[in-house]
């Protein structure tokens, strides 16, 4: 089993989808903590990345990866089976990691 860590960017096959879920095989950021990722669980929590910039969506984090601008769609969080991972592409920067964690804490605050 390939070691996948929090904040890795992986190419993920998201199909099949239903309704307004983000579709296709696309990069996604691993959101689940390493205690979950490195365990025997076969699921991961991911946030898909998109090149469609929505400047006024508070649940989106701007990202620059491989010289392409995009956003991490935290409003599209989902649990996936590890078999949906095609390959690992890299990792988001520490600044982007902080932005992701900040927005997640706001989203899930009491």
Buried (B, 14 or more C-beta within 10 A) or exposed (E): EEEBEBBBBBBBBBEEEEEEEBEEEBBBBBBBEEEBBEEEEEBBBBBBBBEEEEEEEEBBBEBEBEEEEBBBBBBBBBEBEBEBBEEBBEBBEEEBBEBBBEBBEEEEEE
